Amino acid sequence: MNRSALAALLRDRLLVALALVSAVTMITFAAQHTSTPPPVRFDRLPLAVDTWRGTDAGPLDEETARILAADAYVNRSYASAAHAPVGFYAAYYAQQRPGVSIHSPLHCLPGTGWEPLDVGSRTLSVAGADYDIRRMVIRKQREQAVVLYWYSVHGRIVGDEFRSKLWLLHDSLRFGRSDAALIRLAVPVTDSVEAAERDALAFGRAFLPSLSHLWS
């Protein structure tokens, strides 16, 4: 990554961090009398997704789980003979508040040693609807991966950190709810970044309908 691109990435990360702190503060103020959100049933998520078959990837280590502080999460690996494997992670937060809120992969992944090489957006098209999601290419030593992620905010799919906080603020004020979830897909780069991205998008398109009923 050249210097100008690195400077732009660091600037964007700083702006996002500042915006998230401000947004979480406003959400906390607005959600003093929140309603109880409906339960989330991650156990209903399918293990069979198109040609992929999923298995439990095991719990997060104690320190990671403590830092993320999710009310519920699922961590799975999906394998397919026709596609690259997919790491699937979803974390649910029943209420956003200082110290307990959705952690953006823009900040979490670098904290675990993954260096962002490229950050942008992609469109996930499902059943005639287009959704904007985040796309990252990351590297740790000799390993590379493509990561797709988005936020699920009461039926909305939001790929931008700041917009997700604005919707949470809106719903906190209007409905007394600030629950939301992060959905993250990770595909290792074994052939090319383009091939890994195609598999990640294909999995996302196949999996998305299963997620739609979890947060309403």
N, C-alpha and C positions, 0 to 999 in steps of 0.2 A: 504494500500500500504506500503510495507516494505521500509526501509531506502535506500537500494541500488536501488530499482526500482524508488523511488522518486528522488534520485540524478540523475539517468539516464534520467528521464523525464525532470527535470530542466535543465540538460546539453543540451539535445536535443532542448528544447525551446530556450535556449540562443543562440545556434548555428544557429537555424533557424532565430531568430530575427536579428542576425548580418548579416547573408547571405541576408536576405530580404532588410535590409537597404542598403547594398552594391549594390544589384541588382537594386533596385528602383533608386538609384543615377545614375547608368549606363544607365538605361532605359530613365531617364529624359534627360540626356545628348544626347542620341541617337535620341530622339524624338522631337528635337527642331522644326522640320518642318514636323509634322505629317499630314497625310491625314485624311479627315473626315470619320469616320467609318459609316457603314450603321446603320439605326435606329433599335432599338430593340423593338419588339412587344410582351411584356409580356401578353397582353390581348388575344393573340392567344393561349396561353397555355390551354390545355383542363381541364375542371372541372370534367370530367369523365375519370378515369384511371383504367382499369380493373374493379374490384368490388368497388373501392374507389370513393367517390363523394366529390368534393371539395367545400369549402366556403371561402370567404375572412376572414382572421383572423384579419383584421383591420390594420391601419397604426402603424408603430413603434412610440414610444414616441419621443417627440421633441429632447431630449438630445441624445438618441441612434441614431436617424436619422442624427443628426449633426455630431456625432463622426464617423459614418460609411461613410458619405459623398458620397453615391452612386449616380450615375446619374439616375438610375432607379432601382426599386426593386419590388418584389412581395412576399407577405406573406400570405400563405394559410394553412388551415387545411383540411385534407382528411380523411373521415370516411368510414369504411367498416364493414358490419356485419360479414364478414369472417376473417378479419384481424385487427390488432391493428391500431389505428389512426396514421397518419403521419403528422408531421409539415413540410411544404415545404417552403423554403426560397431561393430566388435567388437575387443576387445583381450584377448590371452591372456598370462597370466603363469605360467611353469612352476614358480616357487617364490616365495612371499611372504617378504620380508626387509626390514629397514629401508632406506628409500630406493628400494626396488623392490617395489611392491605396487600393487594395483588402485587407481586414482584415482577417487574418487566424483565424478559430475557436479555434486553439491552444491557442490563446491569448485573443480572444474576450469572449469566454465562461467563463474562470476563472474570467474575469473582471465583469461578471454578477452573480457571486456566485456559478457557477458550477465547481466542482472539478473533474479533469480528473482522472479516476481510471485506465484506460488502453488505450493506443494509439497504433494503428498498421495499417495494410493495408489489404484490401480485393480485390478480383477480381469480377468485375461486367461483366457478360457474356451476350451479346446481339447480336442476329442474327449472331452467329458464330465468333464474335469478343470479345476479352477479354480486359477489361480496369482496370487498377490499381487505386483504390480510397482509401481515408483515412477512418478509422473506429475508433471511440472513444466510451468508456463507461464513462459516467459522472454522478455525484451525487450532489444534493443540498438538504441538510437536509435528509429527508427520501425518497426523490424521486430519481429515477435513469432513465437514458435514453441511448439509443444507437444512435449515430450520425454517419452518412455517409456524406462525402463531397468530392467535387473535383472542379477543376478549368476548365473552358471552354475557351480555347485560340485558336480562329480561326479554329474551327473544331476539335481541339484536346481535349481529356479528360485527364487531368493531376492530379494525386492525391498527388503530392509532391510539397511543397511550393517553394523550391529552383528551381526545374526543370521548374515550371511554370514561374518563373522570367527569367530563361535562354531563354525560348521560346519567352517571351515578348521582351527580348533584341534582339533576332534574328529577330523577325518580325519588331521591330522598325528600325533596321538597314537596313533590306531588303525591307520592304514595307511601312515604315513610319507609322506603326500602333502599338498602345500599349493598345488597348481595350481588355477587358476580363471580365469574370464573375465568381462568386462563386455560386455553387449549394450545398445546405445543406438539408439533410433529418434528422428528429429527431423522434424517436419512443420511447414512454415511456415503461419502463420495468414493466409489470404487472404480468407476470408469471415467465419468466426467461430471462436472457440476450440473450441466444441462440434463443428463440422464437421471441424476439423483433428484433434481427438481421435478422432473416429469413424474417420477414415482411418488414423490411427496404430494403433488397436486392430485394425482389419481387416487391416492388413499384418502386425501381430504374430501374429494367429491363423493367417494363411496361411503365415508364414515359420517359426514355431516348430518344426514337425515336422522341418524340415531341419537344425535346430540340435541336436536331441536326441542324435544319434549322435556328435557331435564330442567331447564330454567325458563319459567314463564312469567 
